[in-house]
Amino acid sequence: MKQRMNDIIRIFRQKAKNIKGLKVDEYIAFYGSNPPPEDIFKLLDDNQAYGFKILDGVAFKAIKKKTKTEIGETFQFAGSYYVSVPLEQRNLTLLDLVGAGLDPHENYHNMNPEKILQDREQEIRFDKKARVFQNSSNEEKAKTIFDFIEKNEGNPTFQEEIAIAKKFLRNLGPEYVR
């Protein structure tokens, strides 16, 4: 039991390390023709005032490899100064998870009970409407689809749905195509 508890403590510590949010690159690379300021962290606030532009990581790594310099060192190559400004480690926030599609509030176990009830009732209503539509005659289906097309034809957000509806009408038969 003690051995398993030691294992679980080790796992929790590792998970805690993994929760610390690091950006993909631990630095932001800048380049410019002017010499960099004494305090390179000023580039994070307003790099254009110092005549520097942000450089993508792949290009910076390639140039750094050619010049054989370490990260954090300012160097010159082909008439430009290259600076890598290190970023601070920070904890992950809820916004980081939401942006990654991992919102804990969307998890069934973390949802508000009222939200779960609303979602379930909406699913039931949709299933009933889908069953009624499937069990209706081709004429009724065509009428429902025509009504949908007429109502939403001018709305660009329903462009894809209208195309699918027209395709469904063609599949019903040539007498339903307008």
N, C-alpha and C positions, 0 to 999 in steps of 0.2 A: 504494500500500500504506500509506504514511504517513497519507494522508487517511482511509482506512478505519479505521486504528487510532485516529486522533483521534476519529472518530465513535463507535467502540465504547467508548472511554474516557468520552466524554460520556454515552452511554447507561448505562454502569455507574454513573456518578456520580448520574444521575437515579434509577436503580433504588435506589441506596443511600438517597437522600432519601425515596423512597416506602416503604422498609422501616421507617423510623422510625414508631413507632406513635403516632398522635394519636387521642384520643377524638373522637367526632363533634363534640362541642362542646368548645372549649378552656377552658371554665369551667363551674362549677356555680352556678346562681342560687339564692339564698335570699331569703325575705321574712319579716318579723316586725314586731310593733308596738314592740318595744324597740329602742333604739339598738344598732348592731352593736358588737362588741368592737374594741379598738384593732388587734389582730392578727386580721384576717379569716380567716386560715388555720385558726384554732381552730374555725371553723364546720364544717370538713371532718371534724374528729374527733367533735364532739358539738354539733350545731346545736340540738338540743332543749333543752340546758341554758341556752342563750342566748335561748330563745324564738323560734327561727327554724325555718321549714319549707322543704323543697326545692320549688322552682318549676320547672315544665317549661319547656323552651327556647322554645317557641312563644309562650307567655304572656309570658315575660320579654322576648322581643324586641318583642312588641306594646307592652308598657308602656314599654319603653326608647325605642321609636320615638315614642310620644306625648309623652314628657318630653324628647326630643331630647338624651339623654345618651350618653356613650361607654361602652364596655365597660370595666370596672374601676372606674368611678366608683360611689360609694354615693349613692343618691338616695331621696327620699321621694315617695310618690304615694298619694293617698287614705288617708292616715293610717298607712301601712306603710313600713318601710324595705326597700329592695331592694339586695342586694349580689351581685356576681358575683365568685366566687373563681376565679382562673386555675389551671389544672392544668398540671403539668409534663409535658414530652414524655418518652416512654420508648420503649425498643426493644420490638419485638414479641417475645413469648415463644411457646414451643411451645403453651402453653395457649390463647393467642389464636387460633392456627391451628386447633387441635382444635375449639374452640367454634364456629368458622366453617365447619367441615366440610372443612378443608384440611389434615388431619393428614398430614405427609410420610411417616409410617410406613405409611399406607394406600396410598401410591403403589407400584405394582408394582416400580419400579426401586429403591426404598429398603427393600423388605421383606427380612426374613430368609429365606434359602433354605428353611429348614425350614417356615416359615409358608406360603411359596408352594407347597411340596409338599403340605402338609396341606390347603390350600384346593383345590388341583387334585384330590387324591384324594377330597375330599368332593364336589366337583362331579361326578366320574365316578360315585361311588356313587349320587348323586341321579339322574343321567341314566339309570343302569341301572334303578333302581326306577321311574322315570317311564315308561321303555319297557316294563317288565314290566306296569305298571298299564294302559298304553294298549293293550297286546296281549291283555289278559285279557278274559274274557267279562263281560257285564253283571252276572251273578250274583256273580262274584268281585269286581267293582268295588263293587257294592252292599255286599257283606260287609265289604270293607276300610273303606268309608266308615262303615258302622254301627259297626264296632269303634272307629273313631276318635271317633265321636260319643259312644258309651258311655263311653269312657275319659276324655274331656275335657269332658263336658257340664257338670260342676259348676265348672269352672275359668273364671273371668271373662276371663282373658287370651286364651282361644281362642273368645270369643264370635263374632267376625267370621268366623273359619274355619269354625265350626259352621254359621253361617248359609249360607255358601257351599257347604258340604258338603250341606246339606239341599236347596239349590237344584239342585245337581248331581244328587241323587237324583230330584228331580221331573223333570229333563230326561231321565233314563234311562227313565222311564215310570211310569205310575200304579201298577203292581204293586210298585214298590220303595219307595213312600211309606208310612211307618208312622204 
